[in-house]
Amino acid sequence: MDWIILFIGSICEVGWLIGMKYAQGFTRLWPSLIMVFFMAASVGCLGVAVKTIPAGTAYAAWTGTSIAAATLVGVYLFNEPTTFLRLGSIGLIVLGIIGLRLGGVDLK
């Protein structure tokens, strides 16, 4: 369950990024408030997850998932470039997260 909460926190971090883009340096009220909400939700989910997931693993998975999702959202919403190198790098991040998740599983 804590991995699901951690994933939700990562998605909230992407909400934070989108809010930051539209807040334009905190000059627009509603996007700024939305950004702060998603910031709190994201960090709150991470705080819950580290109760049972090792902190280093949780932080790496939280940020890695957020990076991958933010890159895809940037391509979709903000017309950022899609290149083989960018997409391949996202794939490597996802493989690293899977490795961290499986690294906690005892295969004996």
Biopython code that builds the backbone (N, CA, C, O; Angstrom):
import numpy as np
from Bio.PDB.StructureBuilder import StructureBuilder

atoms = [
    (1, "MET", "N", (0.816, -1.203, 0.000)),
    (1, "MET", "CA", (0.000, 0.000, 0.000)),
    (1, "MET", "C", (0.859, 1.267, 0.000)),
    (1, "MET", "O", (0.511, 2.274, -0.615)),
    (2, "ASP", "N", (2.003, 1.187, 0.714)),
    (2, "ASP", "CA", (2.861, 2.367, 0.783)),
    (2, "ASP", "C", (3.479, 2.716, -0.571)),
    (2, "ASP", "O", (3.756, 3.885, -0.839)),
    (3, "TRP", "N", (3.697, 1.715, -1.425)),
    (3, "TRP", "CA", (4.198, 1.996, -2.780)),
    (3, "TRP", "C", (3.142, 2.732, -3.596)),
    (3, "TRP", "O", (3.478, 3.583, -4.419)),
    (4, "ILE", "N", (1.884, 2.417, -3.377)),
    (4, "ILE", "CA", (0.807, 3.127, -4.074)),
    (4, "ILE", "C", (0.754, 4.578, -3.592)),
    (4, "ILE", "O", (0.601, 5.498, -4.395)),
    (5, "ILE", "N", (0.880, 4.775, -2.291)),
    (5, "ILE", "CA", (0.894, 6.131, -1.730)),
    (5, "ILE", "C", (2.089, 6.908, -2.282)),
    (5, "ILE", "O", (1.972, 8.090, -2.605)),
    (6, "LEU", "N", (3.229, 6.242, -2.387)),
    (6, "LEU", "CA", (4.416, 6.888, -2.947)),
    (6, "LEU", "C", (4.183, 7.286, -4.404)),
    (6, "LEU", "O", (4.597, 8.368, -4.820)),
    (7, "PHE", "N", (3.528, 6.429, -5.180)),
    (7, "PHE", "CA", (3.217, 6.736, -6.570)),
    (7, "PHE", "C", (2.256, 7.924, -6.657)),
    (7, "PHE", "O", (2.428, 8.797, -7.508)),
    (8, "ILE", "N", (1.255, 7.962, -5.791)),
    (8, "ILE", "CA", (0.321, 9.099, -5.760)),
    (8, "ILE", "C", (1.087, 10.386, -5.450)),
    (8, "ILE", "O", (0.818, 11.433, -6.039)),
    (9, "GLY", "N", (2.046, 10.301, -4.519)),
    (9, "GLY", "CA", (2.878, 11.460, -4.211)),
    (9, "GLY", "C", (3.677, 11.929, -5.414)),
    (9, "GLY", "O", (3.858, 13.130, -5.611)),
    (10, "SER", "N", (4.152, 10.998, -6.212)),
    (10, "SER", "CA", (4.889, 11.359, -7.425)),
    (10, "SER", "C", (3.994, 12.066, -8.427)),
    (10, "SER", "O", (4.407, 13.028, -9.073)),
    (11, "ILE", "N", (2.774, 11.586, -8.551)),
    (11, "ILE", "CA", (1.823, 12.234, -9.460)),
    (11, "ILE", "C", (1.483, 13.636, -8.935)),
    (11, "ILE", "O", (1.333, 14.573, -9.719)),
    (12, "CYS", "N", (1.363, 13.774, -7.622)),
    (12, "CYS", "CA", (1.128, 15.106, -7.044)),
    (12, "CYS", "C", (2.302, 16.036, -7.327)),
    (12, "CYS", "O", (2.116, 17.240, -7.501)),
    (13, "GLU", "N", (3.498, 15.483, -7.371)),
    (13, "GLU", "CA", (4.657, 16.319, -7.684)),
    (13, "GLU", "C", (4.570, 16.848, -9.115)),
    (13, "GLU", "O", (5.002, 17.967, -9.392)),
    (14, "VAL", "N", (4.020, 16.055, -10.011)),
    (14, "VAL", "CA", (3.805, 16.528, -11.381)),
    (14, "VAL", "C", (2.749, 17.634, -11.386)),
    (14, "VAL", "O", (2.871, 18.603, -12.136)),
    (15, "GLY", "N", (1.706, 17.497, -10.547)),
    (15, "GLY", "CA", (0.713, 18.560, -10.400)),
    (15, "GLY", "C", (1.357, 19.845, -9.909)),
    (15, "GLY", "O", (0.983, 20.941, -10.325)),
    (16, "TRP", "N", (2.324, 19.698, -9.026)),
    (16, "TRP", "CA", (3.080, 20.828, -8.503)),
    (16, "TRP", "C", (3.834, 21.509, -9.645)),
    (16, "TRP", "O", (3.838, 22.737, -9.741)),
    (17, "LEU", "N", (4.464, 20.724, -10.500)),
    (17, "LEU", "CA", (5.206, 21.278, -11.627)),
    (17, "LEU", "C", (4.289, 22.031, -12.594)),
    (17, "LEU", "O", (4.618, 23.130, -13.040)),
    (18, "ILE", "N", (3.152, 21.439, -12.911)),
    (18, "ILE", "CA", (2.202, 22.097, -13.818)),
    (18, "ILE", "C", (1.706, 23.400, -13.195)),
    (18, "ILE", "O", (1.622, 24.427, -13.868)),
    (19, "GLY", "N", (1.379, 23.347, -11.902)),
    (19, "GLY", "CA", (0.956, 24.563, -11.204)),
    (19, "GLY", "C", (2.030, 25.633, -11.238)),
    (19, "GLY", "O", (1.730, 26.817, -11.390)),
    (20, "MET", "N", (3.287, 25.217, -11.097)),
    (20, "MET", "CA", (4.393, 26.166, -11.114)),
    (20, "MET", "C", (4.504, 26.842, -12.479)),
    (20, "MET", "O", (4.775, 28.039, -12.570)),
    (21, "LYS", "N", (4.294, 26.074, -13.522)),
    (21, "LYS", "CA", (4.372, 26.633, -14.878)),
    (21, "LYS", "C", (3.296, 27.698, -15.076)),
    (21, "LYS", "O", (3.560, 28.764, -15.633)),
    (22, "TYR", "N", (2.078, 27.400, -14.614)),
    (22, "TYR", "CA", (0.971, 28.336, -14.811)),
    (22, "TYR", "C", (0.937, 29.466, -13.777)),
    (22, "TYR", "O", (0.300, 30.493, -14.015)),
    (23, "ALA", "N", (1.608, 29.295, -12.638)),
    (23, "ALA", "CA", (1.620, 30.332, -11.601)),
    (23, "ALA", "C", (2.460, 31.538, -12.001)),
    (23, "ALA", "O", (2.287, 32.627, -11.453)),
    (24, "GLN", "N", (3.352, 31.352, -12.936)),
    (24, "GLN", "CA", (4.201, 32.432, -13.443)),
    (24, "GLN", "C", (4.874, 33.204, -12.314)),
    (24, "GLN", "O", (4.697, 34.413, -12.163)),
    (25, "GLY", "N", (5.649, 32.468, -11.530)),
    (25, "GLY", "CA", (6.396, 33.113, -10.444)),
    (25, "GLY", "C", (5.510, 33.617, -9.321)),
    (25, "GLY", "O", (5.782, 34.674, -8.751)),
    (26, "PHE", "N", (4.476, 32.897, -8.996)),
    (26, "PHE", "CA", (3.513, 33.241, -7.942)),
    (26, "PHE", "C", (2.763, 34.536, -8.239)),
    (26, "PHE", "O", (2.296, 35.203, -7.315)),
    (27, "THR", "N", (2.642, 34.896, -9.495)),
    (27, "THR", "CA", (1.902, 36.116, -9.847)),
    (27, "THR", "C", (0.440, 35.833, -10.145)),
    (27, "THR", "O", (-0.349, 36.769, -10.280)),
    (28, "ARG", "N", (0.065, 34.584, -10.247)),
    (28, "ARG", "CA", (-1.330, 34.218, -10.495)),
    (28, "ARG", "C", (-1.817, 33.404, -9.302)),
    (28, "ARG", "O", (-1.216, 32.388, -8.951)),
    (29, "LEU", "N", (-2.910, 33.852, -8.678)),
    (29, "LEU", "CA", (-3.360, 33.297, -7.403)),
    (29, "LEU", "C", (-3.742, 31.824, -7.488)),
    (29, "LEU", "O", (-3.167, 31.007, -6.770)),
    (30, "TRP", "N", (-4.693, 31.463, -8.341)),
    (30, "TRP", "CA", (-5.213, 30.093, -8.337)),
    (30, "TRP", "C", (-4.166, 29.049, -8.718)),
    (30, "TRP", "O", (-4.076, 28.019, -8.051)),
    (31, "PRO", "N", (-3.381, 29.274, -9.755)),
    (31, "PRO", "CA", (-2.321, 28.295, -10.028)),
    (31, "PRO", "C", (-1.310, 28.196, -8.881)),
    (31, "PRO", "O", (-0.766, 27.123, -8.621)),
    (32, "SER", "N", (-1.059, 29.316, -8.198)),
    (32, "SER", "CA", (-0.133, 29.289, -7.058)),
    (32, "SER", "C", (-0.705, 28.461, -5.917)),
    (32, "SER", "O", (0.017, 27.682, -5.294)),
    (33, "LEU", "N", (-1.995, 28.621, -5.637)),
    (33, "LEU", "CA", (-2.635, 27.839, -4.573)),
    (33, "LEU", "C", (-2.674, 26.358, -4.928)),
    (33, "LEU", "O", (-2.452, 25.503, -4.071)),
    (34, "ILE", "N", (-2.953, 26.060, -6.174)),
    (34, "ILE", "CA", (-2.963, 24.661, -6.629)),
    (34, "ILE", "C", (-1.566, 24.066, -6.480)),
    (34, "ILE", "O", (-1.411, 22.923, -6.049)),
    (35, "MET", "N", (-0.559, 24.844, -6.838)),
    (35, "MET", "CA", (0.816, 24.375, -6.711)),
    (35, "MET", "C", (1.159, 24.057, -5.257)),
    (35, "MET", "O", (1.744, 23.011, -4.974)),
    (36, "VAL", "N", (0.803, 24.943, -4.342)),
    (36, "VAL", "CA", (1.089, 24.719, -2.926)),
    (36, "VAL", "C", (0.343, 23.492, -2.407)),
    (36, "VAL", "O", (0.892, 22.726, -1.614)),
    (37, "PHE", "N", (-0.900, 23.298, -2.845)),
    (37, "PHE", "CA", (-1.659, 22.115, -2.450)),
    (37, "PHE", "C", (-0.930, 20.842, -2.887)),
    (37, "PHE", "O", (-0.747, 19.919, -2.093)),
    (38, "PHE", "N", (-0.517, 20.802, -4.156)),
    (38, "PHE", "CA", (0.161, 19.610, -4.658)),
    (38, "PHE", "C", (1.530, 19.415, -4.013)),
    (38, "PHE", "O", (1.970, 18.279, -3.836)),
    (39, "MET", "N", (2.209, 20.508, -3.660)),
    (39, "MET", "CA", (3.477, 20.391, -2.932)),
    (39, "MET", "C", (3.258, 19.661, -1.609)),
    (39, "MET", "O", (3.965, 18.708, -1.282)),
    (40, "ALA", "N", (2.266, 20.126, -0.858)),
    (40, "ALA", "CA", (1.986, 19.532, 0.450)),
    (40, "ALA", "C", (1.550, 18.077, 0.316)),
    (40, "ALA", "O", (1.982, 17.219, 1.086)),
    (41, "ALA", "N", (0.694, 17.803, -0.662)),
    (41, "ALA", "CA", (0.225, 16.429, -0.865)),
    (41, "ALA", "C", (1.379, 15.513, -1.253)),
    (41, "ALA", "O", (1.462, 14.380, -0.777)),
    (42, "SER", "N", (2.265, 15.995, -2.110)),
    (42, "SER", "CA", (3.390, 15.198, -2.566)),
    (42, "SER", "C", (4.333, 14.840, -1.425)),
    (42, "SER", "O", (4.696, 13.677, -1.249)),
    (43, "VAL", "N", (4.721, 15.840, -0.660)),
    (43, "VAL", "CA", (5.629, 15.604, 0.469)),
    (43, "VAL", "C", (4.928, 14.787, 1.552)),
    (43, "VAL", "O", (5.557, 13.957, 2.208)),
    (44, "GLY", "N", (3.635, 15.019, 1.740)),
    (44, "GLY", "CA", (2.878, 14.229, 2.714)),
    (44, "GLY", "C", (2.853, 12.753, 2.353)),
    (44, "GLY", "O", (3.015, 11.896, 3.221)),
    (45, "CYS", "N", (2.651, 12.455, 1.089)),
    (45, "CYS", "CA", (2.658, 11.055, 0.642)),
    (45, "CYS", "C", (4.036, 10.432, 0.841)),
    (45, "CYS", "O", (4.144, 9.278, 1.254)),
    (46, "LEU", "N", (5.083, 11.189, 0.548)),
    (46, "LEU", "CA", (6.435, 10.680, 0.774)),
    (46, "LEU", "C", (6.646, 10.396, 2.261)),
    (46, "LEU", "O", (7.236, 9.378, 2.623)),
    (47, "GLY", "N", (6.169, 11.287, 3.112)),
    (47, "GLY", "CA", (6.302, 11.095, 4.553)),
    (47, "GLY", "C", (5.610, 9.839, 5.049)),
    (47, "GLY", "O", (6.123, 9.149, 5.930)),
    (48, "VAL", "N", (4.449, 9.542, 4.489)),
    (48, "VAL", "CA", (3.737, 8.315, 4.869)),
    (48, "VAL", "C", (4.497, 7.094, 4.364)),
    (48, "VAL", "O", (4.629, 6.101, 5.080)),
    (49, "ALA", "N", (4.991, 7.166, 3.143)),
    (49, "ALA", "CA", (5.656, 6.012, 2.531)),
    (49, "ALA", "C", (6.942, 5.626, 3.249)),
    (49, "ALA", "O", (7.266, 4.441, 3.337)),
    (50, "VAL", "N", (7.686, 6.614, 3.769)),
    (50, "VAL", "CA", (8.965, 6.281, 4.405)),
    (50, "VAL", "C", (8.794, 5.602, 5.763)),
    (50, "VAL", "O", (9.779, 5.221, 6.395)),
    (51, "LYS", "N", (7.565, 5.451, 6.206)),
    (51, "LYS", "CA", (7.346, 4.682, 7.431)),
    (51, "LYS", "C", (7.718, 3.219, 7.223)),
    (51, "LYS", "O", (8.182, 2.558, 8.152)),
    (52, "THR", "N", (7.517, 2.709, 6.008)),
    (52, "THR", "CA", (7.809, 1.293, 5.753)),
    (52, "THR", "C", (8.805, 1.070, 4.618)),
    (52, "THR", "O", (9.417, 0.004, 4.548)),
    (53, "ILE", "N", (8.981, 2.033, 3.739)),
    (53, "ILE", "CA", (9.942, 1.914, 2.640)),
    (53, "ILE", "C", (11.215, 2.635, 3.077)),
    (53, "ILE", "O", (11.132, 3.743, 3.606)),
    (54, "PRO", "N", (12.394, 2.035, 2.869)),
    (54, "PRO", "CA", (13.628, 2.739, 3.234)),
    (54, "PRO", "C", (13.673, 4.126, 2.596)),
    (54, "PRO", "O", (13.297, 4.293, 1.436)),
    (55, "ALA", "N", (14.128, 5.109, 3.352)),
    (55, "ALA", "CA", (14.071, 6.503, 2.926)),
    (55, "ALA", "C", (14.781, 6.739, 1.595)),
    (55, "ALA", "O", (14.242, 7.429, 0.729)),
    (56, "GLY", "N", (15.964, 6.188, 1.417)),
    (56, "GLY", "CA", (16.695, 6.376, 0.168)),
    (56, "GLY", "C", (15.960, 5.782, -1.021)),
    (56, "GLY", "O", (15.914, 6.382, -2.095)),
    (57, "THR", "N", (15.395, 4.617, -0.830)),
    (57, "THR", "CA", (14.632, 3.956, -1.886)),
    (57, "THR", "C", (13.377, 4.755, -2.206)),
    (57, "THR", "O", (13.056, 4.980, -3.373)),
    (58, "ALA", "N", (12.669, 5.182, -1.164)),
    (58, "ALA", "CA", (11.433, 5.944, -1.372)),
    (58, "ALA", "C", (11.721, 7.253, -2.087)),
    (58, "ALA", "O", (11.000, 7.625, -3.013)),
    (59, "TYR", "N", (12.766, 7.954, -1.668)),
    (59, "TYR", "CA", (13.076, 9.241, -2.283)),
    (59, "TYR", "C", (13.483, 9.067, -3.744)),
    (59, "TYR", "O", (13.052, 9.831, -4.608)),
    (60, "ALA", "N", (14.303, 8.072, -4.015)),
    (60, "ALA", "CA", (14.734, 7.834, -5.394)),
    (60, "ALA", "C", (13.552, 7.453, -6.284)),
    (60, "ALA", "O", (13.444, 7.935, -7.412)),
    (61, "ALA", "N", (12.668, 6.594, -5.783)),
    (61, "ALA", "CA", (11.498, 6.193, -6.567)),
    (61, "ALA", "C", (10.538, 7.368, -6.749)),
    (61, "ALA", "O", (9.972, 7.551, -7.826)),
    (62, "TRP", "N", (10.358, 8.154, -5.703)),
    (62, "TRP", "CA", (9.465, 9.323, -5.748)),
    (62, "TRP", "C", (9.939, 10.327, -6.783)),
    (62, "TRP", "O", (9.163, 10.776, -7.626)),
    (63, "THR", "N", (11.220, 10.678, -6.716)),
    (63, "THR", "CA", (11.740, 11.654, -7.669)),
    (63, "THR", "C", (11.857, 11.074, -9.071)),
    (63, "THR", "O", (11.573, 11.764, -10.050)),
    (64, "GLY", "N", (12.272, 9.819, -9.180)),
    (64, "GLY", "CA", (12.411, 9.196, -10.496)),
    (64, "GLY", "C", (11.091, 9.097, -11.232)),
    (64, "GLY", "O", (11.004, 9.412, -12.419)),
    (65, "THR", "N", (10.064, 8.659, -10.522)),
    (65, "THR", "CA", (8.738, 8.572, -11.130)),
    (65, "THR", "C", (8.257, 9.962, -11.533)),
    (65, "THR", "O", (7.666, 10.139, -12.599)),
    (66, "SER", "N", (8.510, 10.931, -10.685)),
    (66, "SER", "CA", (8.111, 12.307, -10.985)),
    (66, "SER", "C", (8.842, 12.848, -12.208)),
    (66, "SER", "O", (8.242, 13.521, -13.047)),
    (67, "ILE", "N", (10.131, 12.554, -12.309)),
    (67, "ILE", "CA", (10.917, 13.016, -13.450)),
    (67, "ILE", "C", (10.370, 12.427, -14.741)),
    (67, "ILE", "O", (10.170, 13.142, -15.723)),
    (68, "ALA", "N", (10.130, 11.130, -14.735)),
    (68, "ALA", "CA", (9.614, 10.471, -15.935)),
    (68, "ALA", "C", (8.242, 11.028, -16.310)),
    (68, "ALA", "O", (7.995, 11.341, -17.474)),
    (69, "ALA", "N", (7.360, 11.150, -15.336)),
    (69, "ALA", "CA", (6.013, 11.659, -15.615)),
    (69, "ALA", "C", (6.048, 13.122, -16.041)),
    (69, "ALA", "O", (5.314, 13.523, -16.945)),
    (70, "ALA", "N", (6.894, 13.920, -15.397)),
    (70, "ALA", "CA", (6.984, 15.340, -15.748)),
    (70, "ALA", "C", (7.509, 15.521, -17.170)),
    (70, "ALA", "O", (7.069, 16.418, -17.888)),
    (71, "THR", "N", (8.429, 14.688, -17.566)),
    (71, "THR", "CA", (8.943, 14.772, -18.934)),
    (71, "THR", "C", (7.846, 14.450, -19.937)),
    (71, "THR", "O", (7.702, 15.137, -20.947)),
    (72, "LEU", "N", (7.080, 13.413, -19.661)),
    (72, "LEU", "CA", (5.984, 13.053, -20.570)),
    (72, "LEU", "C", (4.899, 14.135, -20.596)),
    (72, "LEU", "O", (4.351, 14.441, -21.656)),
    (73, "VAL", "N", (4.593, 14.708, -19.439)),
    (73, "VAL", "CA", (3.610, 15.793, -19.386)),
    (73, "VAL", "C", (4.136, 17.010, -20.145)),
    (73, "VAL", "O", (3.375, 17.682, -20.842)),
    (74, "GLY", "N", (5.427, 17.296, -20.014)),
    (74, "GLY", "CA", (6.033, 18.404, -20.738)),
    (74, "GLY", "C", (5.927, 18.229, -22.244)),
    (74, "GLY", "O", (5.693, 19.194, -22.971)),
    (75, "VAL", "N", (6.096, 17.013, -22.706)),
    (75, "VAL", "CA", (5.956, 16.732, -24.135)),
    (75, "VAL", "C", (4.509, 16.951, -24.563)),
    (75, "VAL", "O", (4.243, 17.547, -25.607)),
    (76, "TYR", "N", (3.587, 16.468, -23.752)),
    (76, "TYR", "CA", (2.167, 16.534, -24.105)),
    (76, "TYR", "C", (1.592, 17.946, -23.966)),
    (76, "TYR", "O", (0.919, 18.426, -24.878)),
    (77, "LEU", "N", (1.843, 18.610, -22.847)),
    (77, "LEU", "CA", (1.227, 19.914, -22.581)),
    (77, "LEU", "C", (2.010, 21.104, -23.117)),
    (77, "LEU", "O", (1.426, 22.100, -23.543)),
    (78, "PHE", "N", (3.334, 20.995, -23.094)),
    (78, "PHE", "CA", (4.152, 22.164, -23.367)),
    (78, "PHE", "C", (4.993, 22.032, -24.642)),
    (78, "PHE", "O", (5.898, 22.831, -24.882)),
    (79, "ASN", "N", (4.689, 21.027, -25.446)),
    (79, "ASN", "CA", (5.387, 20.809, -26.724)),
    (79, "ASN", "C", (6.903, 20.705, -26.580)),
    (79, "ASN", "O", (7.642, 21.192, -27.435)),
    (80, "GLU", "N", (7.362, 20.085, -25.522)),
    (80, "GLU", "CA", (8.793, 19.865, -25.371)),
    (80, "GLU", "C", (9.224, 18.781, -26.357)),
    (80, "GLU", "O", (8.405, 17.947, -26.744)),
    (81, "PRO", "N", (10.484, 18.776, -26.766)),
    (81, "PRO", "CA", (10.910, 17.841, -27.804)),
    (81, "PRO", "C", (10.923, 16.384, -27.340)),
    (81, "PRO", "O", (11.196, 16.078, -26.179)),
    (82, "THR", "N", (10.622, 15.507, -28.279)),
    (82, "THR", "CA", (10.755, 14.069, -28.027)),
    (82, "THR", "C", (11.878, 13.556, -28.909)),
    (82, "THR", "O", (11.791, 13.579, -30.136)),
    (83, "THR", "N", (12.911, 13.103, -28.270)),
    (83, "THR", "CA", (14.028, 12.518, -28.997)),
    (83, "THR", "C", (14.269, 11.121, -28.453)),
    (83, "THR", "O", (13.818, 10.770, -27.363)),
    (84, "PHE", "N", (14.979, 10.349, -29.224)),
    (84, "PHE", "CA", (15.300, 8.990, -28.781)),
    (84, "PHE", "C", (16.054, 9.024, -27.457)),
    (84, "PHE", "O", (15.795, 8.211, -26.570)),
    (85, "LEU", "N", (16.977, 9.955, -27.326)),
    (85, "LEU", "CA", (17.765, 10.047, -26.095)),
    (85, "LEU", "C", (16.884, 10.375, -24.888)),
    (85, "LEU", "O", (17.041, 9.774, -23.825)),
    (86, "ARG", "N", (15.966, 11.317, -25.044)),
    (86, "ARG", "CA", (15.062, 11.675, -23.925)),
    (86, "ARG", "C", (14.186, 10.492, -23.536)),
    (86, "ARG", "O", (14.075, 10.158, -22.356)),
    (87, "LEU", "N", (13.565, 9.861, -24.525)),
    (87, "LEU", "CA", (12.678, 8.732, -24.226)),
    (87, "LEU", "C", (13.462, 7.542, -23.677)),
    (87, "LEU", "O", (12.990, 6.846, -22.779)),
    (88, "GLY", "N", (14.649, 7.313, -24.212)),
    (88, "GLY", "CA", (15.497, 6.241, -23.679)),
    (88, "GLY", "C", (15.916, 6.505, -22.246)),
    (88, "GLY", "O", (15.987, 5.585, -21.431)),
    (89, "SER", "N", (16.192, 7.762, -21.940)),
    (89, "SER", "CA", (16.572, 8.131, -20.572)),
    (89, "SER", "C", (15.414, 7.905, -19.604)),
    (89, "SER", "O", (15.622, 7.449, -18.480)),
    (90, "ILE", "N", (14.199, 8.222, -20.036)),
    (90, "ILE", "CA", (13.029, 7.942, -19.205)),
    (90, "ILE", "C", (12.918, 6.440, -18.955)),
    (90, "ILE", "O", (12.629, 6.003, -17.841)),
    (91, "GLY", "N", (13.151, 5.664, -20.003)),
    (91, "GLY", "CA", (13.121, 4.206, -19.849)),
    (91, "GLY", "C", (14.133, 3.726, -18.822)),
    (91, "GLY", "O", (13.828, 2.836, -18.028)),
    (92, "LEU", "N", (15.330, 4.300, -18.822)),
    (92, "LEU", "CA", (16.339, 3.917, -17.840)),
    (92, "LEU", "C", (15.917, 4.292, -16.422)),
    (92, "LEU", "O", (16.161, 3.541, -15.478)),
    (93, "ILE", "N", (15.285, 5.451, -16.277)),
    (93, "ILE", "CA", (14.779, 5.850, -14.959)),
    (93, "ILE", "C", (13.746, 4.845, -14.470)),
    (93, "ILE", "O", (13.784, 4.416, -13.316)),
    (94, "VAL", "N", (12.824, 4.473, -15.351)),
    (94, "VAL", "CA", (11.782, 3.508, -14.979)),
    (94, "VAL", "C", (12.417, 2.165, -14.608)),
    (94, "VAL", "O", (12.002, 1.541, -13.632)),
    (95, "LEU", "N", (13.411, 1.715, -15.368)),
    (95, "LEU", "CA", (14.104, 0.468, -15.020)),
    (95, "LEU", "C", (14.779, 0.574, -13.656)),
    (95, "LEU", "O", (14.778, -0.383, -12.882)),
    (96, "GLY", "N", (15.355, 1.737, -13.365)),
    (96, "GLY", "CA", (15.967, 1.936, -12.055)),
    (96, "GLY", "C", (14.953, 1.858, -10.925)),
    (96, "GLY", "O", (15.243, 1.294, -9.870)),
    (97, "ILE", "N", (13.773, 2.416, -11.135)),
    (97, "ILE", "CA", (12.725, 2.357, -10.115)),
    (97, "ILE", "C", (12.275, 0.917, -9.908)),
    (97, "ILE", "O", (12.085, 0.476, -8.775)),
    (98, "ILE", "N", (12.108, 0.193, -10.997)),
    (98, "ILE", "CA", (11.733, -1.225, -10.884)),
    (98, "ILE", "C", (12.813, -1.983, -10.125)),
    (98, "ILE", "O", (12.509, -2.828, -9.283)),
    (99, "GLY", "N", (14.078, -1.679, -10.424)),
    (99, "GLY", "CA", (15.168, -2.324, -9.693)),
    (99, "GLY", "C", (15.145, -2.016, -8.213)),
    (99, "GLY", "O", (15.391, -2.898, -7.389)),
    (100, "LEU", "N", (14.850, -0.771, -7.864)),
    (100, "LEU", "CA", (14.749, -0.412, -6.445)),
    (100, "LEU", "C", (13.600, -1.153, -5.777)),
    (100, "LEU", "O", (13.725, -1.619, -4.644)),
    (101, "ARG", "N", (12.488, -1.260, -6.480)),
    (101, "ARG", "CA", (11.335, -1.964, -5.911)),
    (101, "ARG", "C", (11.641, -3.434, -5.713)),
    (101, "ARG", "O", (11.337, -4.000, -4.663)),
    (102, "LEU", "N", (12.243, -4.057, -6.721)),
    (102, "LEU", "CA", (12.571, -5.480, -6.605)),
    (102, "LEU", "C", (13.742, -5.734, -5.667)),
    (102, "LEU", "O", (13.897, -6.833, -5.136)),
    (103, "GLY", "N", (14.564, -4.709, -5.468)),
    (103, "GLY", "CA", (15.702, -4.836, -4.571)),
    (103, "GLY", "C", (15.306, -5.093, -3.132)),
    (103, "GLY", "O", (16.104, -5.606, -2.348)),
    (104, "GLY", "N", (14.093, -4.745, -2.782)),
    (104, "GLY", "CA", (13.592, -4.973, -1.427)),
    (104, "GLY", "C", (12.902, -6.315, -1.271)),
    (104, "GLY", "O", (12.443, -6.657, -0.182)),
    (105, "VAL", "N", (12.824, -7.083, -2.363)),
    (105, "VAL", "CA", (12.148, -8.383, -2.324)),
    (105, "VAL", "C", (13.192, -9.459, -2.110)),
    (105, "VAL", "O", (14.178, -9.528, -2.843)),
    (106, "ASP", "N", (12.981, -10.303, -1.103)),
    (106, "ASP", "CA", (13.892, -11.401, -0.830)),
    (106, "ASP", "C", (13.556, -12.548, -1.771)),
    (106, "ASP", "O", (12.451, -13.087, -1.720)),
    (107, "LEU", "N", (14.494, -12.925, -2.627)),
    (107, "LEU", "CA", (14.257, -13.950, -3.637)),
    (107, "LEU", "C", (14.631, -15.341, -3.178)),
    (107, "LEU", "O", (14.730, -16.238, -4.015)),
    (108, "LYS", "N", (14.839, -15.564, -1.923)),
    (108, "LYS", "CA", (15.228, -16.891, -1.393)),
    (108, "LYS", "C", (14.089, -17.853, -1.426)),
    (108, "LYS", "O", (14.241, -19.005, -1.020)),
]
sb = StructureBuilder()
sb.init_structure("model")
sb.init_model(0)
sb.init_chain("A")
sb.init_seg("    ")
for serial, (resi, resn, name, xyz) in enumerate(atoms, 1):
    if name == "N":
        sb.init_residue(resn, " ", resi, " ")
    sb.init_atom(name, np.array(xyz, "f"), 0.0, 1.0, " ", f" {name:<3s}", serial, name[0])
structure = sb.get_structure()
